[in-house]
Amino acid sequence: MTAAASHRSRLRLIVIQTLVFSLLATLGVRLYYLQVVSGERYQGKAASQSVREIVVQPQRGLIVDAMGRPLVTNRLTWVVSVDRTLIGRMSAADRAELLARTSDAIGVKVAKIEAKLLLCGDSGAVAGQCWNGSPYQPVPIAQDVKEGAALRILEQPEDFPGVVVDRQSVREYPSPYGINAAHVLGYLSPITKDELESAEDTGDSSVNGASVVGRAGVEKEYDEWLRGQPGYQQVAVDSKGRVRQDVSDLEAQPGDTLVTSIDAKVQRVVEEQLAAMIAKQRQTRDPVTKRNFEADSGAAVVLEAKTGRIVAMASQPTYDPSVWVGGITDKQLEHLYSEAAGTPLLARAFQGQFAPGSTWKPFMTVGALTHGYSPSTVLPCSSAVQIGNRAFHNHESAAYGPITFARALEVSCNTFFFQVGMHFWQTLGSDPDDADAKDPLVEQAERFGFGERTGVDLPGEASGRVADRKWKRKYYESMKGYYCGIAKKPQDTKTSDFVYKFAREFCVEGWKYKITDAANFAIGQGDTIVTPLQLARGYAAISNGGTLWEPRIGKAIVSPDGKVIREIEPKKERKLKIPASVLGYLDEALQGVASRGTMSWKLQGFPLDQVKIRAKTGSAEVYGKQSTGWVASYTKDYVVVMMMSQGGTGSGSTGEGIRAIWEALYGVDGDQVSSGKAAIPGVTPPAQLPTFSDDGSILPPARSEGE
């Protein structure tokens, strides 16, 4: 090798050595930077990859009655969840094997587990089954898991990587005295994606993807108080998702307790009597149709007359509120909405709307006595009145001769009130096209709150309807296209003679408010409809001297440690300007209904001299159906209203139930009154709240519950 060649070889070696040393130096500097300069930061990042944040759901607040008896509580249940992040890193075969093993352990089909693991919004996700929460949070796939299955998963974590088992609280319904109260209490269901996004936009941290929220009843109305505040737990996990240690813990805050004005003892009586009256009428023959009454539904309300607080409220058909716990099936949900089943989800006490029939007449009496008529007015109670080309009859065509308003209420004379309604139509608005004509009867009905929501603290309340001239005009404008469409075509086999004839008449003059409309309005027939709660509130105003209250179920909010956060006071909507003499006259007349009128046969032997019941019965005719039966009654303490759809006459369908409720309220046994036997100690509801201990639990009432 020449000297030149040897020199070039050494030069190449030096270059290579220099390059290698440079690379090593660079690597050393980088290693120093990563381990020393940035070591703490990267160590933190590495640690964070092994930390999971678990949302700890709060225990929802209790719901209790006015005496502190629990109506809704919580119970602990085993819940199995799956970590989507971990199983997402598994091979398809390992994932399938894990889900199959989990399915076998908890008794839930693999397909159902996979449906629950899908994020809402993903392809194939089904609303109500998919996961609304964080994709990094374990997804609940089953609750009310048997303890044996839960312990098996806990004891064999190596066989169930990514499967989390813990105990959570769900709603429990103690049903004191066997009550149902489903429509009052309401139910819960998982939060929707839209609700969650809305909460995030407003900064509401009280809900998360795993939250359940109130959907009906007081569960919905007082949801923000009952739901509590979630907690957060950070845990360190290994590569298989197994928990190794707690990192940090922020405790969940339990929800507040809602004290209601419901009294469980009275609620029991109301529910039992409503169900019993319906069952009895279904075995009773309708003298008109010659078949048994359908008695398809009903409702009952008990109010405090002086405050508007709801003491008891029931609707039939009803449902078991616990059906929503753990998720409702499609079949169960279909049943709740089914018309064939009577639409059990409909709270008829404040959402059902029915013609009031003759229970409307006391309000018409007030309208008449404050606009020209007097207590001494006498009108003939004939068996029928000819209005246009049709004869309008009394019930069973009874006639009582010339009578006063008081006697007309006692015997429920339709023809008497027909004349009152026709008088105002003829003197103030005989032009059927005049939508602005005055009508004292309509105005009085609206002052009593009919045609508007009562403002009760329950969601979904119906407004009812006062079918006056303006309403009829609006109805015509909204429906003329439909009915004129029928009228302008030849009658087909699907259209009955009645519908075809009605459509033709409606198309020609459906907006006209005729004298027949005014006559029907005066007796609570025609297109006017009310809810049982509206009617009860109206009678409470008669009882208490003219104050219209917004009905209330909520009485107070109590914190988990037993402190009263907020007392929910009764709210006065307005004071009606009705002369005391008119209310006094009406009050005495309605006592006559109970003692010698249409309700007297159901109150024989009842101590009316000690418990002064005022009452009005009603039977509202409904086209194509049997009559709706009503009884509205009150004392100076309470209002009791019961109605039954397709039940026949008011006293005949519900009279015995009304009597039984009054007996329970005042402790009536035969013809004797014993306040010690009254459902509520002291006969009337206590003004004070139940007593709570320091931890928020309710102290036992002073009186024995066994009485």
C-alpha positions in Angstrom: 0.0 0.0 0.0 1.4 3.4 -1.0 1.8 6.2 1.5 -0.9 8.2 -0.2 -3.4 5.3 0.1 -2.4 4.8 3.7 -3.1 8.5 4.4 -6.5 8.3 2.8 -7.4 5.3 4.9 -6.5 7.0 8.1 -8.4 10.1 7.1 -11.6 8.1 6.4 -11.2 6.4 9.8 -10.9 9.8 11.5 -14.0 11.0 9.7 -16.0 7.9 10.7 -14.8 8.2 14.3 -15.7 11.8 14.4 -19.2 11.0 13.0 -19.7 8.2 15.5 -18.6 10.4 18.4 -20.9 13.2 17.2 -23.9 10.8 17.1 -23.1 9.5 20.5 -22.7 13.0 21.9 -26.0 14.0 20.4 -27.7 10.9 21.8 -26.2 11.6 25.2 -27.4 15.2 25.2 -30.9 14.1 24.2 -30.9 11.3 26.8 -29.8 13.9 29.4 -32.6 16.2 28.3 -35.2 13.5 28.5 -34.2 12.0 31.8 -32.9 15.0 33.7 -34.3 18.2 32.2 -37.7 16.9 31.2 -37.8 13.8 33.2 -40.4 15.0 35.7 -42.8 16.1 33.0 -42.6 12.8 31.0 -42.8 10.8 34.2 -46.1 12.6 34.9 -47.4 11.9 31.4 -46.5 8.2 31.7 -48.2 8.1 35.1 -51.3 9.7 33.7 -51.7 7.0 31.1 -52.2 4.5 33.9 -54.8 6.7 35.8 -58.5 6.4 35.2 -61.1 8.9 36.3 -64.3 7.3 37.5 -67.4 9.4 38.0 -69.1 8.6 41.3 -72.8 9.1 41.0 -74.5 10.9 43.9 -77.2 9.4 46.0 -80.5 11.0 44.9 -82.5 12.8 47.5 -85.4 11.3 49.3 -89.1 12.1 48.7 -91.3 12.0 51.9 -94.8 12.8 52.7 -96.0 15.6 55.1 -95.4 13.4 58.1 -92.0 12.3 57.0 -92.9 8.9 55.8 -90.6 7.9 52.9 -92.3 7.8 49.5 -89.1 7.4 47.4 -85.8 6.2 48.8 -82.7 4.5 47.4 -81.2 1.0 47.6 -77.8 -0.3 46.7 -77.4 -2.6 43.7 -74.4 -4.3 42.1 -73.5 -2.6 38.8 -71.1 -4.1 36.2 -69.3 -1.8 33.8 -66.8 -2.3 30.9 -63.8 -0.1 30.1 -64.2 0.7 26.4 -60.6 2.0 26.2 -59.0 -1.2 27.4 -61.1 -3.7 25.3 -60.6 -1.4 22.3 -56.9 -2.4 22.5 -57.7 -6.1 22.5 -57.6 -8.3 19.5 -61.0 -9.2 18.0 -60.7 -12.8 19.4 -59.8 -11.7 22.9 -62.6 -9.1 23.0 -65.2 -11.6 21.8 -63.9 -14.1 24.5 -64.1 -11.5 27.2 -67.6 -10.4 26.3 -68.8 -14.0 26.1 -67.3 -14.7 29.5 -68.9 -11.6 31.0 -72.3 -12.4 29.4 -72.2 -15.9 30.9 -71.4 -14.4 34.4 -74.1 -11.7 34.5 -76.8 -13.3 32.3 -76.9 -10.6 29.7 -76.7 -11.4 26.0 -73.5 -10.4 24.2 -75.5 -8.4 21.6 -77.1 -6.3 24.3 -73.7 -5.6 25.9 -72.3 -4.5 22.6 -75.3 -2.2 22.0 -74.6 -0.6 25.4 -71.0 -0.1 24.6 -71.7 1.9 21.4 -71.3 5.6 21.8 -74.5 7.5 21.0 -73.9 9.0 17.6 -71.8 6.0 16.4 -73.1 4.0 13.5 -75.6 1.4 14.7 -76.2 3.1 18.0 -79.8 2.8 19.4 -81.2 5.6 21.5 -81.9 4.5 25.0 -79.3 1.7 24.8 -76.1 3.5 23.6 -73.7 5.3 25.9 -74.0 9.0 26.4 -71.1 9.5 28.7 -67.3 9.9 28.3 -65.7 7.3 26.0 -63.0 7.0 28.7 -65.3 6.1 31.5 -66.4 2.5 32.2 -69.8 1.9 30.6 -72.5 0.3 32.8 -73.8 -2.8 31.1 -76.0 -4.3 33.8 -77.4 -3.4 37.2 -79.2 -5.5 39.9 -76.6 -8.1 39.1 -76.7 -11.0 41.5 -74.2 -10.8 44.3 -72.7 -14.2 43.4 -71.9 -13.0 39.9 -70.5 -9.7 41.1 -68.2 -11.4 43.6 -67.0 -13.9 41.0 -65.9 -11.0 38.7 -64.3 -9.2 41.7 -62.4 -12.3 42.8 -61.2 -13.3 39.4 -60.0 -10.0 37.8 -57.5 -11.8 35.6 -60.4 -13.5 33.8 -62.3 -10.2 33.4 -59.8 -7.5 32.4 -61.5 -4.1 31.9 -64.7 -5.2 33.7 -65.5 -3.0 36.7 -67.9 -4.0 39.5 -69.2 -1.6 42.1 -72.3 -0.9 44.2 -74.6 2.0 43.2 -77.9 3.4 44.5 -81.1 3.2 42.5 -84.7 4.3 43.3 -86.8 2.3 45.8 -90.5 2.8 46.5 -91.4 1.8 50.1 -95.1 2.3 49.4 -96.2 3.3 53.0 -99.7 1.8 53.6 -99.5 0.2 50.2 -99.8 3.4 48.2 -98.9 3.8 44.5 -98.8 7.6 43.8 -97.0 6.9 40.5 -98.3 10.0 38.7 -97.4 12.3 41.7 -93.9 10.9 42.2 -92.9 10.4 38.5 -89.9 8.4 37.3 -86.3 8.7 36.0 -84.5 7.8 32.8 -81.0 8.3 31.5 -79.9 11.7 30.4 -80.1 12.3 26.6 -77.2 13.5 24.4 -78.9 16.9 23.8 -79.5 17.4 27.5 -75.9 16.5 28.3 -74.6 18.9 25.7 -76.9 21.7 27.0 -75.7 21.1 30.5 -72.1 21.3 29.4 -72.8 24.6 27.5 -74.2 26.1 30.6 -71.5 24.8 32.9 -73.9 22.6 34.8 -71.6 20.0 36.6 -74.4 18.2 38.4 -75.0 15.8 35.5 -72.8 13.6 33.4 -73.2 10.9 30.8 -74.2 8.3 33.4 -76.8 10.5 35.1 -80.5 9.8 35.3 -82.9 12.7 35.4 -86.5 13.2 36.4 -89.1 12.7 33.6 -92.4 13.2 35.3 -94.0 14.1 38.6 -92.0 15.7 41.4 -89.0 13.7 40.3 -88.9 16.1 37.3 -90.2 19.3 38.9 -87.6 19.2 41.7 -84.9 17.4 39.8 -82.2 20.0 40.4 -82.6 19.7 44.2 -82.9 15.9 44.2 -80.0 15.0 41.8 -77.1 16.0 44.0 -73.5 16.5 42.8 -71.3 13.8 41.3 -67.9 12.9 42.7 -64.8 11.9 40.9 -62.3 9.1 41.8 -58.9 8.7 40.2 -57.4 5.2 40.3 -54.1 3.8 39.0 -54.6 0.7 36.8 -52.2 -1.7 35.2 -52.0 -2.6 31.5 -55.0 -4.9 31.9 -57.1 -2.2 33.5 -57.0 -3.7 37.0 -57.1 -1.1 39.8 -53.8 -0.9 41.7 -54.4 2.1 44.0 -56.4 5.2 44.6 -54.8 8.4 43.4 -57.4 11.0 44.5 -61.0 11.1 45.5 -63.7 13.9 45.4 -66.7 12.7 47.3 -70.2 12.9 45.7 -72.7 15.1 47.4 -76.1 13.5 48.0 -79.3 15.2 46.8 -81.7 17.1 49.0 -84.8 15.6 50.5 -88.2 16.8 49.2 -90.9 17.1 51.8 -94.4 16.9 50.1 -97.8 17.8 51.3 -99.1 14.3 50.4 -100.4 12.3 53.4 -99.8 8.6 52.8 -102.8 7.5 54.9 -105.2 9.8 52.9 -103.5 8.8 49.7 -104.2 5.1 50.5 -107.9 5.7 51.0 -108.2 7.8 47.9 -106.4 5.2 45.7 -108.4 2.3 47.2 -111.7 4.1 46.8 -111.1 5.2 43.3 -110.1 1.7 42.2 -113.0 0.2 44.1 -115.6 2.6 42.5 -114.3 1.8 39.0 -114.4 -2.0 39.7 -117.9 -1.7 41.1 -119.2 0.3 38.1 -117.8 -2.2 35.7 -120.2 -4.6 37.2 -123.2 -2.2 37.1 -125.6 -2.0 34.1 -126.1 1.2 32.3 -129.8 1.8 32.0 -129.3 3.8 28.8 -127.1 1.4 26.8 -128.3 -1.8 28.6 -124.7 -2.9 29.1 -122.3 -2.6 31.9 -120.5 0.7 32.4 -117.1 0.8 30.7 -115.6 2.9 33.7 -112.4 3.1 31.7 -110.6 5.6 33.8 -110.9 8.0 36.8 -109.2 10.5 39.0 -109.5 11.9 42.5 -108.0 14.9 44.3 -108.0 16.1 47.9 -106.9 19.7 48.5 -106.5 21.8 51.6 -109.2 24.4 51.0 -107.3 27.3 52.7 -103.9 26.8 51.1 -104.3 24.8 47.9 -101.9 22.1 49.1 -102.5 18.7 47.6 -103.1 16.1 50.3 -103.8 13.2 48.0 -104.1 12.7 44.2 -104.7 9.6 42.2 -105.4 8.5 38.7 -106.6 5.3 37.1 -105.2 3.3 35.3 -101.9 3.7 37.0 -98.5 1.9 36.8 -95.7 0.6 38.9 -93.0 3.4 39.1 -90.3 0.8 39.8 -90.7 -0.4 36.2 -88.3 2.4 35.2 -85.6 1.3 37.5 -82.7 -0.3 35.6 -84.2 0.5 32.2 -87.6 -0.1 30.8 -88.2 -2.6 28.0 -89.9 -1.7 24.7 -92.8 -3.9 25.6 -93.3 -2.2 29.0 -93.1 1.3 27.4 -95.6 0.3 24.7 -98.0 -0.8 27.4 -97.7 2.5 29.3 -98.7 4.5 26.1 -101.2 2.0 24.9 -104.8 3.2 24.4 -106.0 -0.4 24.7 -104.5 -0.5 28.2 -106.0 2.9 29.1 -102.8 5.0 28.6 -101.6 4.3 32.2 -98.9 7.0 31.9 -101.5 9.8 31.6 -102.1 11.5 34.9 -105.8 12.1 34.6 -106.0 14.2 37.8 -104.1 17.1 36.1 -103.6 16.0 32.5 -107.0 14.5 31.7 -109.6 16.9 30.3 -113.3 16.2 30.7 -116.7 18.0 30.4 -117.6 19.0 33.9 -121.3 18.5 33.6 -123.4 19.8 36.5 -120.4 20.4 38.8 -120.1 23.6 36.6 -123.4 25.0 37.8 -122.1 26.6 41.1 -119.7 28.8 39.0 -122.6 29.7 36.7 -124.6 30.6 39.8 -122.0 33.1 40.9 -121.9 34.6 37.4 -125.7 35.0 37.4 -126.0 36.3 40.9 -123.4 39.0 40.3 -125.0 40.1 37.0 -128.7 40.8 37.5 -130.1 37.7 39.1 -130.8 37.4 42.8 -131.3 34.6 45.4 -135.0 35.3 45.2 -135.1 34.7 41.4 -137.6 32.0 40.5 -137.5 30.2 37.1 -139.5 27.2 35.9 -137.8 23.8 36.1 -139.7 22.1 33.3 -138.9 18.6 32.0 -137.5 20.1 28.7 -136.8 23.4 27.0 -137.3 23.9 23.3 -134.2 25.6 21.8 -134.4 26.0 18.0 -135.6 22.8 16.5 -134.5 20.6 19.5 -135.8 19.9 22.9 -133.2 20.0 25.7 -134.1 17.8 28.7 -133.5 17.4 32.4 -131.9 14.1 33.6 -134.6 11.5 33.3 -136.9 14.4 32.2 -137.8 15.3 35.7 -139.8 18.5 36.4 -139.9 20.5 39.7 -141.9 23.6 38.8 -140.9 27.2 39.7 -137.7 27.0 41.8 -134.8 29.2 43.1 -131.1 28.8 42.3 -130.6 26.9 45.5 -133.2 24.4 44.7 -131.9 24.2 41.1 -128.5 23.2 42.4 -130.1 20.6 44.8 -132.0 18.8 42.1 -129.4 19.7 39.4 -132.1 21.2 37.1 -130.7 21.6 33.6 -133.7 23.5 32.2 -133.3 26.2 34.9 -129.7 26.9 33.9 -130.5 26.6 30.2 -132.7 29.7 30.6 -129.9 31.6 32.4 -127.5 30.9 29.6 -130.0 31.8 26.9 -130.9 35.0 28.7 -127.4 36.4 28.6 -127.0 35.3 24.9 -130.2 37.1 24.0 -129.6 40.3 25.9 -125.8 40.7 25.4 -124.9 38.9 22.2 -127.7 37.5 20.1 -125.6 37.9 16.9 -123.9 34.5 16.5 -121.2 36.0 14.3 -120.1 38.5 17.1 -117.0 36.9 18.6 -116.5 39.9 21.0 -120.0 39.9 22.7 -119.9 39.9 26.5 -121.0 36.8 28.5 -120.9 37.0 32.3 -120.9 33.3 32.6 -117.8 32.9 30.5 -116.1 35.7 32.3 -116.9 34.1 35.7 -115.5 30.7 34.6 -112.3 32.4 33.5 -112.0 34.2 36.8 -112.2 30.9 38.6 -109.2 29.8 36.6 -110.8 27.6 34.0 -109.2 27.5 30.6 -105.7 28.0 32.1 -103.2 25.9 34.0 -103.4 26.0 37.7 -99.7 26.4 38.1 -99.3 23.1 40.1 -95.7 22.1 40.7 -96.0 19.1 38.3 -94.9 19.0 34.7 -97.3 18.4 31.8 -100.4 20.0 33.2 -103.3 20.5 30.8 -105.0 23.8 30.5 -108.6 22.7 30.0 -110.8 24.8 27.7 -113.5 27.5 28.1 -115.5 27.1 24.9 -116.6 30.7 24.3 -117.1 32.6 21.1 -113.4 33.3 20.5 -112.5 29.7 20.9 -115.2 28.6 18.5 -113.9 31.0 15.9 -110.3 29.8 16.3 -111.4 26.2 16.2 -113.3 26.8 13.0 -110.3 28.5 11.3 -108.0 25.5 12.3 -110.4 22.8 11.3 -112.4 24.2 8.3 -110.0 22.7 5.8 -110.5 19.2 7.2 -114.3 19.3 7.6 -114.9 21.2 4.4 -112.8 18.6 2.6 -115.2 15.9 3.8 -118.3 17.9 3.0 -117.3 18.7 -0.6 -117.0 15.1 -1.5 -119.6 12.4 -1.8 -120.0 10.4 1.4 -117.9 7.2 1.4 -118.2 4.0 3.4 -115.6 5.1 5.9 -117.6 8.2 6.9 -120.5 7.8 9.2 -123.8 9.6 8.7 -123.2 11.7 11.8 -119.7 12.8 10.8 -120.8 13.6 7.2 -123.7 15.7 8.4 -121.6 17.4 11.0 -118.9 18.2 8.4 -121.4 19.8 6.1 -122.9 22.0 8.9 -119.5 22.9 10.2 -118.2 23.9 6.9 -121.2 26.3 6.3 -121.5 27.9 9.8 -119.0 26.3 12.2 -117.8 29.7 13.6 -121.3 30.8 14.8 -121.9 30.9 18.5 -125.5 30.0 18.7 -128.1 30.0 21.5 -127.6 26.3 21.9 -123.9 26.8 22.6 -124.8 29.3 25.4 -127.4 26.9 26.8 -124.9 24.0 26.8 -122.2 26.2 28.4 -124.4 27.0 31.3 -124.6 23.3 32.3 -121.0 22.3 31.7 -121.7 20.5 28.4 -120.5 21.1 24.8 -116.9 21.8 24.2 -115.9 23.1 27.6 -113.4 20.8 29.4 -111.7 20.9 32.8 -109.1 18.8 34.7 -110.1 17.3 38.1 -107.5 19.5 39.7 -108.9 22.7 38.1 -112.4 21.8 39.4 -111.0 21.1 42.9 -109.2 24.5 42.9 -112.5 26.2 41.9 -114.4 24.6 44.7 -111.6 25.5 47.2 -112.1 29.2 46.2 -115.8 28.8 47.0 -114.9 27.2 50.4 -112.2 29.7 51.5 -114.1 32.9 50.6 -112.8 33.6 47.1 -109.0 33.0 47.1 -107.6 31.1 44.1 -104.5 29.2 45.0 -101.8 27.6 42.9 -101.9 24.0 44.0 -98.7 22.7 45.6 -97.2 19.3 46.3 -93.7 20.5 47.4 -93.6 21.6 51.0 -89.9 22.0 51.8 -86.4 21.2 50.6 -84.1 19.7 53.3 -80.4 19.2 53.0 -78.7 15.8 53.6 -77.7 17.0 57.0 -81.2 17.8 58.1 -81.3 21.6 57.6 -84.3 23.2 55.9 -83.0 24.9 52.8 -86.3 26.2 51.5 -89.9 26.2 52.6 -92.3 26.1 49.7 -95.1 28.4 50.7 -98.6 28.2 49.1 -98.9 30.8 46.3 -102.0 32.9 46.1 -102.9 33.5 42.4 -105.6 36.0 43.0 -108.6 37.1 45.2 -111.9 36.8 43.4 -114.2 39.8 43.8 -117.3 37.9 44.8 -119.7 39.4 47.4 -119.7 37.5 50.7 -123.5 37.2 50.4 -123.3 35.4 47.1 -120.7 32.9 48.5 -122.7 32.4 51.6 -125.9 31.7 49.6 -124.0 29.2 47.4 -122.4 27.5 50.4 -125.8 27.0 52.0 -127.2 25.7 48.7 -124.5 23.1 48.3 -125.1 21.9 51.8 -128.6 21.3 50.6 -127.2 19.1 47.8 -125.5 16.9 50.4 -128.4 16.8 52.9 -131.5 16.6 50.6 -130.3 16.9 47.0 -128.7 14.6 44.5 -125.9 13.5 46.8 -128.1 12.9 49.9 -128.8 9.2 49.2 -125.1 8.5 49.4 -124.7 10.4 52.7 -127.6 8.9 54.7 -126.5 8.4 58.3 -123.4 10.6 57.9 -123.1 13.2 60.7 -123.6 16.2 58.5 -124.3 18.3 61.6 -120.7 17.8 62.7 -118.9 17.5 59.4 -120.7 20.0 57.1 -120.1 18.7 53.6 -121.1 20.8 50.6 -121.4 18.9 47.4 -122.4 19.0 43.7 -122.9 16.0 41.5 -122.5 15.9 37.7 -123.1 13.6 34.8 -121.6 14.9 31.5 -122.8 13.4 28.3 -120.0 12.5 25.8 -120.9 11.7 22.2 -120.5 8.0 21.4 -119.6 7.1 25.0 -121.3 6.6 28.4 -121.5 9.6 30.7 -118.7 11.0 32.8 -119.6 10.9 36.5 -118.4 13.6 38.9 -118.8 14.6 42.6 -117.2 17.8 43.8 -117.4 18.3 47.6 -115.8 20.4 50.3 -115.8 21.5 53.9 -114.0 24.5 55.4 -110.9 22.3 55.6 -110.7 20.2 52.5 -112.0 19.8 48.9 -112.6 16.2 47.6 -113.3 15.6 43.9 -113.7 12.3 42.2 -114.6 11.6 38.5 -115.1 8.5 36.4 -115.0 8.4 32.7 -117.9 6.3 31.3 -119.1 5.7 34.8 -122.7 7.1 34.6 -124.2 9.6 37.1 -121.9 11.4 39.5 -123.3 10.1 42.8 -124.0 6.7 41.4 -120.5 6.2 40.2 -118.4 7.9 42.8 -120.7 8.8 45.7 -119.7 6.0 48.0 -116.0 6.7 47.4 -116.4 10.3 48.3 -118.1 9.4 51.5 -115.3 7.0 52.5 -112.7 9.6 51.9 -114.6 12.1 54.1 -114.9 9.4 56.8 -111.2 8.9 56.8 -110.4 12.6 56.9 -112.5 13.3 60.0 -112.5 9.9 61.7 -116.2 9.2 61.1 -117.5 5.8 62.2 -121.2 5.4 61.4 -122.9 8.5 62.7 -120.1 9.4 65.2 -117.0 11.5 64.7 -113.8 10.6 66.5 -110.9 12.9 65.7 -108.5 10.3 67.1 -109.4 8.0 64.2 -108.8 10.6 61.6 -106.2 9.8 59.0 -104.3 13.0 59.8 -103.6 13.6 63.5 -105.6 16.6 64.6 -107.9 16.2 61.6 -106.2 18.9 59.6 -102.6 18.8 58.2 -99.9 20.1 60.5 -98.3 23.4 59.6 -94.9 22.4 60.8 -92.4 20.2 58.9 -91.4 16.7 59.9 -88.4 16.5 62.4 -85.1 15.6 60.9 -82.0 14.4 62.7 -78.5 15.8 62.2 -77.7 13.3 59.4 -80.8 14.1 57.5 -82.9 11.1 58.5 -86.4 11.5 59.6 -87.3 11.0 63.2 -90.2 8.7 64.0 -93.6 10.5 64.3 -94.9 11.0 67.8 -98.0 8.9 67.1 -97.9 5.2 66.5 -98.1 4.3 62.8 -100.1 1.2 63.7 -103.2 3.2 64.6 
